[in-house]
Amino acid sequence: MRKPSARTVANVVLATAALGAAYVAVTTPPLRRLALRASRVWLGASLPVYLLTEIRQAWVESRPDRLT
């Protein structure tokens, strides 16, 4: 099997596994609650950090005394 076709097969297998896991999580109430809680925690932690990093980067790059 050549490399491009092996990648395609691997991508199809991973996508199928992800869809199966998503289906099980959506149709099982305890797993659905766990997934929603985990997504809230993830967004609550990573989104503000990302925004603060971008704001800091913009602040640093907007300094008028930059030589470049």
C-alpha positions as CSV (number, residue, x, y, z in Angstrom):
1,M,0.0,0.0,0.0
2,R,1.4,3.4,-0.9
3,K,1.7,6.3,1.5
4,P,-1.2,8.4,0.2
5,S,-3.7,5.5,0.2
6,A,-2.5,4.5,3.7
7,R,-3.2,8.0,4.9
8,T,-6.6,8.0,3.3
9,V,-7.5,4.6,4.9
10,A,-6.2,5.9,8.3
11,N,-8.2,9.1,8.0
12,V,-11.4,7.1,7.2
13,V,-10.9,4.8,10.1
14,L,-10.3,7.7,12.5
15,A,-13.3,9.6,11.2
16,T,-15.5,6.6,11.6
17,A,-14.3,6.0,15.2
18,A,-14.9,9.7,16.0
19,L,-18.4,9.6,14.6
20,G,-19.1,6.4,16.5
21,A,-17.8,7.8,19.8
22,A,-19.8,11.0,19.2
23,Y,-23.0,9.0,18.6
24,V,-22.5,7.0,21.8
25,A,-21.8,10.2,23.8
26,V,-24.9,11.9,22.4
27,T,-27.3,9.0,22.9
28,T,-26.1,8.2,26.5
29,P,-27.3,10.9,28.9
30,P,-24.4,10.5,31.5
31,L,-21.8,10.7,28.8
32,R,-23.6,13.7,27.2
33,R,-23.5,15.5,30.5
34,L,-19.9,14.7,30.9
35,A,-19.0,15.9,27.4
36,L,-20.9,19.1,28.0
37,R,-19.3,19.7,31.3
38,A,-15.8,19.0,29.9
39,S,-16.4,21.3,26.9
40,R,-17.5,24.1,29.3
41,V,-14.4,23.6,31.4
42,W,-12.2,23.5,28.3
43,L,-13.7,26.7,26.8
44,G,-13.7,28.4,30.2
45,A,-10.0,27.7,30.6
46,S,-8.5,27.9,27.1
47,L,-10.5,30.6,25.5
48,P,-9.6,33.4,28.0
49,V,-5.9,32.4,27.9
50,Y,-6.0,32.5,24.1
51,L,-7.6,35.9,24.1
52,L,-5.3,37.4,26.7
53,T,-2.3,36.1,24.7
54,E,-3.6,37.6,21.5
55,I,-4.3,41.0,23.3
56,R,-0.8,41.0,24.8
57,Q,0.8,40.2,21.4
58,A,-1.2,43.0,19.8
59,W,-0.2,45.4,22.6
60,V,3.5,44.5,22.2
61,E,3.4,44.9,18.4
62,S,1.6,48.2,18.5
63,R,4.3,50.0,20.5
64,P,5.2,53.2,18.7
65,D,8.9,53.0,19.7
66,R,9.5,49.7,17.8
67,L,12.4,50.0,15.4
68,T,11.1,47.4,12.8
